Amino acid sequence: MLATTSRPALPFLTFALALGLYGCGGAHWHRPDADSVAAANDQKACRKDAQAKFGTASALAMQSSNDPRFGPMGPSQTDLRMQESQAVSACMRKKGYVLVPDAN
């Protein structure tokens, strides 16, 4: 019997694939009707929106709290960064971009 992938796992698998492509020589966002400047501007806008939703690096460092009885309270900086990255990816896909590997 073939195993099927559940819907909640798809965003994680997409992120893992993108991260794998990025780690193996890099990747970039591509849309046929957009040049590299437009792609960079769109990515910057998506990142700004994601940071407004999940916070910036300095805000993340200030908000982390650790209760000695229970450990970290709330999401870690890593969790928030991953959520930000996923939000940027979703935003770029919504704008019609696809992540493609860099040509070597």
C-alpha positions in Angstrom: 0.0 0.0 0.0 1.3 3.4 -0.9 1.6 6.0 1.9 0.0 9.3 1.2 1.2 12.7 2.4 -1.2 14.5 4.7 -2.1 18.1 4.0 -0.5 19.6 7.1 2.8 18.0 6.1 2.9 19.7 2.6 4.1 23.1 3.7 6.9 21.6 5.7 7.9 19.3 2.8 7.8 22.3 0.4 10.0 24.3 2.8 12.4 21.3 3.2 12.6 20.9 -0.6 13.3 24.7 -1.0 15.9 24.5 1.7 17.5 21.5 0.1 17.6 23.2 -3.3 19.1 26.3 -1.7 21.7 24.3 0.1 22.8 22.4 -3.1 24.0 25.4 -5.0 21.2 27.9 -4.5 17.9 28.9 -5.8 16.0 32.0 -6.8 12.5 33.1 -7.4 11.4 33.2 -11.0 8.4 34.6 -12.9 8.4 34.8 -16.7 7.2 38.4 -16.9 9.4 39.7 -14.0 13.1 40.7 -14.2 15.5 40.3 -11.3 14.9 43.8 -10.0 11.1 43.2 -9.9 11.7 39.8 -8.2 14.0 41.4 -5.6 11.4 44.2 -4.9 8.6 41.7 -4.6 10.7 39.5 -2.2 11.5 42.6 -0.2 7.8 43.5 0.1 7.0 39.9 1.1 9.7 39.9 3.7 8.5 43.2 5.1 5.0 41.9 5.5 6.2 38.7 7.1 8.4 40.6 9.6 5.4 42.8 10.5 3.5 39.6 11.3 6.3 37.6 13.0 8.7 40.3 14.2 12.2 41.4 13.4 15.5 39.9 14.7 15.9 42.6 17.4 12.3 42.2 18.6 12.7 38.4 18.6 15.8 38.6 20.8 14.0 40.9 23.3 10.8 38.9 23.6 12.3 35.5 24.4 11.6 34.5 28.0 12.6 31.4 29.9 10.9 30.2 33.0 13.3 28.0 34.9 10.5 25.7 36.0 9.0 25.2 32.6 11.6 26.2 30.0 11.1 28.6 27.1 7.8 30.4 27.1 6.3 30.8 23.6 7.8 30.0 20.2 11.5 30.1 19.8 13.4 32.4 17.5 14.0 29.5 15.2 10.2 28.8 15.1 9.4 32.4 14.3 12.1 32.6 11.6 10.7 29.4 10.0 7.2 30.9 10.1 8.6 34.1 8.5 10.4 32.2 5.8 7.2 30.2 5.1 5.2 33.4 4.9 7.7 34.9 2.4 7.5 31.8 0.3 3.7 31.8 0.3 3.6 35.5 -0.6 6.0 35.0 -3.5 4.0 32.0 -4.8 0.9 34.1 -4.5 2.5 36.7 -6.7 3.2 34.0 -9.3 6.8 33.1 -8.6 8.3 29.7 -8.5 11.6 28.7 -6.8 14.1 27.4 -9.3 17.6 26.1 -8.8 20.5 28.4 -9.9 22.3 27.4 -13.0 25.8 26.1 -12.3 
